[in-house]
Amino acid sequence: MDAVLISTKGQIVLPVAVRRALGLKPGMRVHVQVDGRKATVTPVAPAPTSSLKDIQDLLHYDGPSVPIEAMRVTDYRD
C-alpha cells in the first residue's frame, strides 16, 4: 500500500486503488474507527431517499377544494 501525506488541514487523499476497492465515489461519507494506532475506513451506507409518491402522500389534502384566487395574498401590509 502506498503512503499518503497529511495536509496542514489534516486531510489525506486515498489512492485510486483504495477508492476502487471500497467503491468510494466523490461526495460519499466514510466511517473512520481508531483502534490503538490503526484506523479503519469503512463506507457509510447512503441515507434512504424519499420517492415522489412518498412526498405526494404527505401532502394529501382531503378538505374542500379552494379556488386559486382565494389562496393569493394581495397585500402583505394589512
N, C-alpha and C positions, 0 to 999 in steps of 0.2 A: 504494500500500500504506500502511496506517495505521502510525503509530509506536506503540510499546508502551513501558510503563515497566518498569524492572527493580526488583524489591522489594529490601529490605535483605538478604534471604536469597539474592539472585541469581536469583530466579525471574522468568519472564515468562509472560504469558498470550497465547497465539496467537489472533488474531482468528478469528471463526467462518468467514470466507471462506477463510482459510488451512487451518483444520482440515478443512473440507469438501473443498477442492481436493486435499488429501493423503490424505483418507479416514481421518483420525485420530479415534479414539474414546477415551474415558476408560480409563486403565489400559494403553494401548498404549505401546510403547517406540519411541523415535526415536534415530537416529544423528546426531550433530552433528559436522560436519567443518569445521575452520577453514582458510581459505586466505587468508593475508595479513590483511586487515581485513574479510573476508567470511566468514560462517558459513552452511553449508548444512544444512538439516534434512531428513532422509530417514526414512520409516517403516521400522522393522525388521520383517522377516517373523517371524510368531509361531513359537515352537518347536513342533516336531511333537508331537502328543499321542498317548498310547497308548490303544488301544481296550480294552474289557473282555476281548475274546478274547485280545489280546496278554498281558494280565496273567494270565489263566487259564492260558495256555500256560506262563508262567514258574512257576506254582505246581503244575504237573503232577507227580503222585506215582505211581510205578509199583510201590511196595512193597506188602506185605500190608496188608489193612485192619486198623485199630486201633479197638477199641471206645472210645466217648467216656469211659467210666468210667476207662479206663487213661490217658487224657490229662489228667485233672483232677489238680491239685495240692491236697491237702487241708490240708497244714501247711507253711508256709514256714520254720519254725524248726528243722527237722531238720538 
